[in-house]
Structure formats: C-alpha cells, structure tokens
C-alpha cells in the first residue's frame, strides 16, 4: 500500500475525477474548456466565502504577487 493510500482520509466524499476540465471561474460559476458554464457546488476553501476571482481581492492579490510576496508558508 502506498503512503497516499495508507494516510489519505476516507472521510472525503468528493470525487477526484470529473468528466470536464475547468478553465476559468468568476463568482459562483466555473467554465470548462469547451465554454460550458457550471454553478460551483464544490465549496472550495478559497471560493466558498468570496466566490472566484472577486474584483475587490483580485487587484490587491495581483499587486502582492507582482512585488514577489510570499505565496507559501507554514501557516
């Protein structure tokens, strides 16, 4: 058994294999590579409270990245 299989939680109920490839996201909508739009029911950690790419957060985030702000830390 691999480390992933041994240590991975069995609690998760989401699927790891989707029949589409998502390309963009705005607000509560995801769009696949074929241009079809979907209501996002994934409730992902970053998008749950604010939606995808909210303008109020997008500009400050891009500015932070442009100045080489830290994008990964321990906490």
Long-range contacts (C-beta under 8 A, 24 or more apart in sequence): 14-42, 25-52, 25-53, 26-51, 26-52, 26-53, 27-51, 27-52, 27-53, 27-54, 28-52
